[in-house]
Amino acid sequence: PPYHVILLNDDDHTSEDVVVMLKDLFGHPLEKGFEMAKEVDESGRAIVLTTTREHAELKVDQIHAYGPDPNIARCKGSMSAVAEPAE
């Protein structure tokens, strides 16, 4: 069954950093990245990809390894994400 890659909100990453990450890791155009960044900020989570379980888990690992936002000094790590079955 398909799985969603779900990006989780935090207060230590700017929208700009999220947009760049989504472009780098998923190839999302800037406009789509801004829409997803806004959704994760407003609702606390956003589906950024629906794919196979194995690919979803790889993408979650890539998000977790992406690193801190260079624009925020207190930012010490990557964004968080989970893979969940699509329903």
PAGUTOR-163146 format. One record per residue (C-alpha): residue number from 0; residue in one letter; x, y, z. Coordinates in Angstrom, 1 decimal. Layout:
! residues N
<lovo><k>NUM</k><r>A</r><east>X</east><north>Y</north><up>Z</up></lovo>
...
! end
This chain:
! residues 87
<lovo><k>0</k><r>P</r><east>0.0</east><north>0.0</north><up>0.0</up></lovo>
<lovo><k>1</k><r>P</r><east>1.1</east><north>3.6</north><up>-0.5</up></lovo>
<lovo><k>2</k><r>Y</r><east>2.7</east><north>5.6</north><up>2.3</up></lovo>
<lovo><k>3</k><r>H</r><east>2.7</east><north>9.3</north><up>3.0</up></lovo>
<lovo><k>4</k><r>V</r><east>5.8</east><north>11.2</north><up>4.0</up></lovo>
<lovo><k>5</k><r>I</r><east>4.5</east><north>13.7</north><up>6.5</up></lovo>
<lovo><k>6</k><r>L</r><east>6.6</east><north>16.8</north><up>7.5</up></lovo>
<lovo><k>7</k><r>L</r><east>6.1</east><north>17.9</north><up>11.1</up></lovo>
<lovo><k>8</k><r>N</r><east>6.2</east><north>21.5</north><up>12.3</up></lovo>
<lovo><k>9</k><r>D</r><east>8.7</east><north>23.1</north><up>14.6</up></lovo>
<lovo><k>10</k><r>D</r><east>9.7</east><north>26.6</north><up>15.6</up></lovo>
<lovo><k>11</k><r>D</r><east>13.4</east><north>26.2</north><up>14.7</up></lovo>
<lovo><k>12</k><r>H</r><east>13.1</east><north>26.3</north><up>10.9</up></lovo>
<lovo><k>13</k><r>T</r><east>12.2</east><north>29.2</north><up>8.6</up></lovo>
<lovo><k>14</k><r>S</r><east>9.7</east><north>28.8</north><up>5.8</up></lovo>
<lovo><k>15</k><r>E</r><east>12.6</east><north>29.6</north><up>3.4</up></lovo>
<lovo><k>16</k><r>D</r><east>14.7</east><north>26.7</north><up>4.8</up></lovo>
<lovo><k>17</k><r>V</r><east>11.7</east><north>24.3</north><up>4.5</up></lovo>
<lovo><k>18</k><r>V</r><east>11.1</east><north>25.4</north><up>0.8</up></lovo>
<lovo><k>19</k><r>V</r><east>14.8</east><north>24.8</north><up>0.0</up></lovo>
<lovo><k>20</k><r>M</r><east>14.8</east><north>21.4</north><up>1.7</up></lovo>
<lovo><k>21</k><r>L</r><east>11.6</east><north>20.4</north><up>-0.2</up></lovo>
<lovo><k>22</k><r>K</r><east>13.2</east><north>21.5</north><up>-3.5</up></lovo>
<lovo><k>23</k><r>D</r><east>16.5</east><north>19.7</north><up>-2.7</up></lovo>
<lovo><k>24</k><r>L</r><east>15.0</east><north>16.4</north><up>-1.4</up></lovo>
<lovo><k>25</k><r>F</r><east>11.8</east><north>16.1</north><up>-3.4</up></lovo>
<lovo><k>26</k><r>G</r><east>12.2</east><north>18.3</north><up>-6.4</up></lovo>
<lovo><k>27</k><r>H</r><east>9.2</east><north>20.4</north><up>-5.5</up></lovo>
<lovo><k>28</k><r>P</r><east>9.0</east><north>23.8</north><up>-7.3</up></lovo>
<lovo><k>29</k><r>L</r><east>9.3</east><north>26.9</north><up>-5.1</up></lovo>
<lovo><k>30</k><r>E</r><east>5.6</east><north>27.7</north><up>-5.3</up></lovo>
<lovo><k>31</k><r>K</r><east>4.6</east><north>24.2</north><up>-4.2</up></lovo>
<lovo><k>32</k><r>G</r><east>7.2</east><north>24.3</north><up>-1.5</up></lovo>
<lovo><k>33</k><r>F</r><east>5.8</east><north>27.5</north><up>-0.1</up></lovo>
<lovo><k>34</k><r>E</r><east>2.3</east><north>26.0</north><up>-0.1</up></lovo>
<lovo><k>35</k><r>M</r><east>3.6</east><north>23.0</north><up>1.9</up></lovo>
<lovo><k>36</k><r>A</r><east>5.6</east><north>25.2</north><up>4.3</up></lovo>
<lovo><k>37</k><r>K</r><east>2.5</east><north>27.2</north><up>5.0</up></lovo>
<lovo><k>38</k><r>E</r><east>0.4</east><north>24.1</north><up>5.5</up></lovo>
<lovo><k>39</k><r>V</r><east>2.9</east><north>22.6</north><up>8.0</up></lovo>
<lovo><k>40</k><r>D</r><east>3.1</east><north>25.9</north><up>9.8</up></lovo>
<lovo><k>41</k><r>E</r><east>-0.7</east><north>26.3</north><up>10.1</up></lovo>
<lovo><k>42</k><r>S</r><east>-1.8</east><north>22.7</north><up>10.7</up></lovo>
<lovo><k>43</k><r>G</r><east>1.4</east><north>21.2</north><up>12.3</up></lovo>
<lovo><k>44</k><r>R</r><east>1.9</east><north>18.7</north><up>9.5</up></lovo>
<lovo><k>45</k><r>A</r><east>1.9</east><north>18.4</north><up>5.7</up></lovo>
<lovo><k>46</k><r>I</r><east>2.0</east><north>15.4</north><up>3.3</up></lovo>
<lovo><k>47</k><r>V</r><east>5.1</east><north>16.1</north><up>1.1</up></lovo>
<lovo><k>48</k><r>L</r><east>5.1</east><north>12.8</north><up>-0.9</up></lovo>
<lovo><k>49</k><r>T</r><east>3.0</east><north>9.6</north><up>-1.3</up></lovo>
<lovo><k>50</k><r>T</r><east>5.0</east><north>6.6</north><up>-2.5</up></lovo>
<lovo><k>51</k><r>T</r><east>6.0</east><north>3.1</north><up>-1.5</up></lovo>
<lovo><k>52</k><r>R</r><east>6.9</east><north>2.3</north><up>2.1</up></lovo>
<lovo><k>53</k><r>E</r><east>10.6</east><north>1.8</north><up>1.4</up></lovo>
<lovo><k>54</k><r>H</r><east>10.9</east><north>5.1</north><up>-0.5</up></lovo>
<lovo><k>55</k><r>A</r><east>8.9</east><north>6.9</north><up>2.1</up></lovo>
<lovo><k>56</k><r>E</r><east>11.2</east><north>5.6</north><up>4.9</up></lovo>
<lovo><k>57</k><r>L</r><east>14.2</east><north>6.7</north><up>2.8</up></lovo>
<lovo><k>58</k><r>K</r><east>12.8</east><north>10.2</north><up>2.4</up></lovo>
<lovo><k>59</k><r>V</r><east>12.0</east><north>10.5</north><up>6.1</up></lovo>
<lovo><k>60</k><r>D</r><east>15.7</east><north>9.5</north><up>6.8</up></lovo>
<lovo><k>61</k><r>Q</r><east>16.8</east><north>12.2</north><up>4.3</up></lovo>
<lovo><k>62</k><r>I</r><east>14.7</east><north>14.8</north><up>6.0</up></lovo>
<lovo><k>63</k><r>H</r><east>16.2</east><north>13.8</north><up>9.4</up></lovo>
<lovo><k>64</k><r>A</r><east>19.7</east><north>14.1</north><up>8.0</up></lovo>
<lovo><k>65</k><r>Y</r><east>19.2</east><north>17.4</north><up>6.2</up></lovo>
<lovo><k>66</k><r>G</r><east>20.5</east><north>19.5</north><up>9.0</up></lovo>
<lovo><k>67</k><r>P</r><east>19.7</east><north>22.7</north><up>10.9</up></lovo>
<lovo><k>68</k><r>D</r><east>18.4</east><north>25.9</north><up>9.5</up></lovo>
<lovo><k>69</k><r>P</r><east>21.5</east><north>28.2</north><up>8.9</up></lovo>
<lovo><k>70</k><r>N</r><east>19.3</east><north>31.3</north><up>9.4</up></lovo>
<lovo><k>71</k><r>I</r><east>18.4</east><north>30.5</north><up>13.1</up></lovo>
<lovo><k>72</k><r>A</r><east>21.2</east><north>30.3</north><up>15.5</up></lovo>
<lovo><k>73</k><r>R</r><east>19.3</east><north>28.2</north><up>18.1</up></lovo>
<lovo><k>74</k><r>C</r><east>18.4</east><north>25.6</north><up>15.5</up></lovo>
<lovo><k>75</k><r>K</r><east>20.4</east><north>22.5</north><up>16.3</up></lovo>
<lovo><k>76</k><r>G</r><east>18.9</east><north>19.8</north><up>14.1</up></lovo>
<lovo><k>77</k><r>S</r><east>16.8</east><north>18.8</north><up>11.1</up></lovo>
<lovo><k>78</k><r>M</r><east>13.1</east><north>18.9</north><up>10.7</up></lovo>
<lovo><k>79</k><r>S</r><east>11.0</east><north>15.9</north><up>11.8</up></lovo>
<lovo><k>80</k><r>A</r><east>9.0</east><north>13.7</north><up>9.6</up></lovo>
<lovo><k>81</k><r>V</r><east>7.1</east><north>10.4</north><up>9.7</up></lovo>
<lovo><k>82</k><r>A</r><east>6.0</east><north>7.8</north><up>7.2</up></lovo>
<lovo><k>83</k><r>E</r><east>2.3</east><north>6.7</north><up>7.6</up></lovo>
<lovo><k>84</k><r>P</r><east>0.1</east><north>4.4</north><up>5.5</up></lovo>
<lovo><k>85</k><r>A</r><east>-2.0</east><north>6.4</north><up>3.1</up></lovo>
<lovo><k>86</k><r>E</r><east>-5.7</east><north>5.8</north><up>3.6</up></lovo>
! end
